[in-house]
Amino acid sequence: MPDGATAATPIPRGPAARSSGQNTPRRAPAPANGAARPATTEPVADIDKMRFRTILGRFATGVVAITAIDPETGLPTGLAANSFTSVSLDPPLVSFCVAHTSSTWPRLRDADRHCVNILSAPQREVCLQLATKGVDKFAGLEWTESPGGSPVIHGALAWLECSVEAEYVAGDHVIVVAQVHHLDKHHDGDPLVFYKGAYGRFEG
Ligand SMILES: Cc1cc2nc3c(=O)[nH]c(=O)nc-3n(C[C@H](O)[C@H](O)[C@H](O)COP(=O)(O)O)c2cc1C
């Protein structure tokens, strides 16, 4: 995070924001409790990026597909993420982090609603396809619509239909907080697990 960058600022949404390059880092106002943190003068720790990835890779996660209908093309699109977590029960909020370099996130955030699909173990190829830049993310994928019209991918364990509540710039990513409007389980099965840069299964 840049020096002095602390919390959140609402990031403008919509095609105008997209075309004017608004998916870029932004400074934030004081937190809601009014307690602005002092700007730090500490140098950023010089941690090797590969080491950071390797150590953090020891934290096993699930994988989700974040999907929406691109309002510009009317076509389904999405990306894979393992930074998903639940945040709040009341109101129901979840979060995930998206790199500033994502070309798909601006399309997802322009949609009124998006779907978080919790991927199952057999969906490794789905994950890889959604993680590939510049391809038809939904080529060969079967999907149905959530109540608000977002893509629910066939074979996902569960889905949550969400809208973007807030975005917080955090270093080279944006932390997205999303409100959950609808959710349901989908297929039964084992989760897709991501651990040490590889995919595995849950054996409980
Ligand atoms: C297992 C896995 C987890 C990922 N998690 C994230 C994530 O949490 N945040 C993110 O921005 N990208 C993540 N990615 C990368 C994106 O899925 C995707 O590669 C990236 O958004 C580039 O595609 P785009 O330009 O179409 O957005 C992950 C990829 C994989 C394979």
The ligand as an SDF file (V2000), in Angstrom:
LIG
                    3D

 31 33  0  0  0  0  0  0  0  0999 V2000
   -6.6020  -20.4040   -8.4110 C   0  0  0  0  0  0  0  0  0  0  0  0
   -6.6100  -18.9770   -8.8800 C   0  0  0  0  0  0  0  0  0  0  0  0
   -6.9580  -17.9790   -8.0050 C   0  0  0  0  0  0  0  0  0  0  0  0
   -6.9890  -16.6400   -8.4180 C   0  0  0  0  0  0  0  0  0  0  0  0
   -7.3420  -15.6800   -7.5180 N   0  0  0  0  0  0  0  0  0  0  0  0
   -7.3860  -14.3890   -7.9260 C   0  0  0  0  0  0  0  0  0  0  0  0
   -7.8010  -13.3880   -7.0120 C   0  0  0  0  0  0  0  0  0  0  0  0
   -8.1520  -13.6520   -5.8600 O   0  0  0  0  0  0  0  0  0  0  0  0
   -7.7980  -12.1020   -7.4570 N   0  0  0  0  0  0  0  0  0  0  0  0
   -7.4390  -11.7790   -8.7500 C   0  0  0  0  0  0  0  0  0  0  0  0
   -7.4600  -10.6140   -9.0950 O   0  0  0  0  0  0  0  0  0  0  0  0
   -7.0520  -12.7130   -9.6320 N   0  0  0  0  0  0  0  0  0  0  0  0
   -7.0300  -14.0040   -9.2560 C   0  0  0  0  0  0  0  0  0  0  0  0
   -6.6690  -14.9620  -10.1430 N   0  0  0  0  0  0  0  0  0  0  0  0
   -6.3710  -14.5610  -11.5130 C   0  0  0  0  0  0  0  0  0  0  0  0
   -7.6450  -14.2740  -12.3150 C   0  0  0  0  0  0  0  0  0  0  0  0
   -8.5150  -15.3700  -12.3340 O   0  0  0  0  0  0  0  0  0  0  0  0
   -7.3570  -13.9360  -13.7940 C   0  0  0  0  0  0  0  0  0  0  0  0
   -6.2570  -14.6520  -14.2140 O   0  0  0  0  0  0  0  0  0  0  0  0
   -7.1030  -12.5010  -13.9670 C   0  0  0  0  0  0  0  0  0  0  0  0
   -8.2450  -11.7890  -13.5630 O   0  0  0  0  0  0  0  0  0  0  0  0
   -6.7260  -12.1510  -15.4280 C   0  0  0  0  0  0  0  0  0  0  0  0
   -7.8110  -12.2920  -16.2650 O   0  0  0  0  0  0  0  0  0  0  0  0
   -8.6640  -11.0330  -16.7160 P   0  0  0  0  0  0  0  0  0  0  0  0
   -7.7580  -10.0380  -17.3720 O   0  0  0  0  0  0  0  0  0  0  0  0
   -9.6590  -11.6420  -17.6570 O   0  0  0  0  0  0  0  0  0  0  0  0
   -9.3140  -10.4430  -15.5130 O   0  0  0  0  0  0  0  0  0  0  0  0
   -6.6450  -16.3010   -9.7580 C   0  0  0  0  0  0  0  0  0  0  0  0
   -6.3050  -17.3190  -10.6580 C   0  0  0  0  0  0  0  0  0  0  0  0
   -6.2860  -18.6360  -10.2370 C   0  0  0  0  0  0  0  0  0  0  0  0
   -5.9380  -19.7120  -11.2290 C   0  0  0  0  0  0  0  0  0  0  0  0
  1  2  1  0
  2  3  1  0
  2 30  2  0
  3  4  2  0
  4  5  1  0
  4 28  1  0
  5  6  2  0
  6  7  1  0
  6 13  1  0
  7  8  2  0
  7  9  1  0
  9 10  1  0
 10 11  2  0
 10 12  1  0
 12 13  2  0
 13 14  1  0
 14 15  1  0
 14 28  1  0
 15 16  1  0
 16 17  1  0
 16 18  1  0
 18 19  1  0
 18 20  1  0
 20 21  1  0
 20 22  1  0
 22 23  1  0
 23 24  1  0
 24 25  2  0
 24 26  1  0
 24 27  1  0
 28 29  2  0
 29 30  1  0
 30 31  1  0
M  END
$$$$
